[in-house]
């Protein structure tokens, strides 16, 4: 094998200056204090991995976001920037050097993200809502700590499936028990050498944390034989797990049943299986695989994404009913089911490729817009009355719906929709403010309505602090802009909707109005 000596560098440990000089002369290879390989900086001190890589990356991310902040990006545009430019860099380092990273790293990282998202101003949407999935009214901002854990679990998966013999022997060169003994039987507590390994210590800590959250019973992928066999004696090509040993009643199969499967054991292995089964039976076994089991023992396609999604769902399971949902239910005067909310967000995701149209529903839902009441609290002395009617306290719902001028505006939109669609349409805040489309409308009318009310909300928001509501010309102009975006969206979609045909009722209404 030939080596390019000019590009080959060497790291050494525990050598004095004279020994280093002698080694360089003898080998012809230059000794360096640090080496950068595939973007990762290595030194002769393992303890410096965090400082040389994680801290430098954090600083670089801060500088990069500072540059991006000079562009006038929308909130969804900023989140897309983070996903495309920041997340891949972090995922690379999480997967390459999965060492222990403290909470401060993620705290500082999130501070940089919030500063970028909100232009160093106070956040208007909670972090948990930003990080939730879009089908639950989230904006899909990456939760970097969960991605870090997901990346670590991809390493742990090798300990579970026991297929990569080369990697397992390399990582477990000093093990005196099998990998499953450390995963399930807490051998790391009695065999302290296991945690003296930098990577193993980091990985097992994450596993112990997640094990408490996800596993209350013994999973059937555990191998009682591998767990208590010296690694050098393990038959790597034939790992026997509980799923091979248990029948449908979660009892040990008879010897005849095992023989039919082609499974034969020595007397020592039989004794070992029976002993472990007796202990594990007390905690009972999982009858079926959990979703996380399916991921950890299944295909490695999109593995990090799958693990991240399941970790996020577990973290945010208490966030299903958001505080703003309760506020909207109070304002509207009826309980809105979770299925109805999910339907709104699924519709909004597919509505358009235009960020401004998508973003509008988020802003209304999360009560983004500052109200006279909020401003009066921040700036004593300012009036808390509605900017439009100047008579009532300017709450969010009042400005959007209860104010006489707002009501008149929405009545005019309602009249237009009924004239365009030639059908009766419910007049309610859930329809106009939250895009809850009545079931009885046809698909064509639903498409027209959701686009027109979105256009109406956007133009109304542009006149948010003004005394008057938008004029009819402003509304129609915005609707026409929305139709243009609808046509462009249709061109980008694989399934064409014949947009011009869908919008024919509107064009007909507009033509008749112009002639009058």
Secondary structure, DSSP 8 states (H G I E B T S, - for coil): ----TTT-EE---S--HHHHHHHHHHH--EE-SEEEETTEEEES-GGGHIIIIIIHHHHHHHHHHHHHTTS---HHHHHHHIIIIIHHHHHHHHHH------HHHHHHHHHHHHHHHTTTS--SS-HHHHHS-GGGT------HHHHHHHHHHHHHHHHHH---HHHHHHHTTT-SS-HHHHHHS-HHHH-GGGGGSHHHHHHHHHHHHHHHHH-SSB-TT--HHHHTS-GGG--TT----HHHHB-TTSSB--HHHHHHTT----HHHHHHHHHHHHHHHHH-B-SS--HHHHHHHS--TTHHHHHHHHHHHHHTGGGSS-HHHHHHHHHHTS---HHHHHHHHHHHHHH-S-HHHHHHHHHHHTT-S--HHHHHHHSTTS--B-TTTSSSB--HHIIIIISHHHHHHHHHHHHHHHHHHTS-----HHHHTT----TTS-HHHHHHHHHHHHHHHHHHHHTTTSSS---HHHHHHHHHHHHHHHHHHHHHSSS---HHHHTHHHHHHHHHHHH-
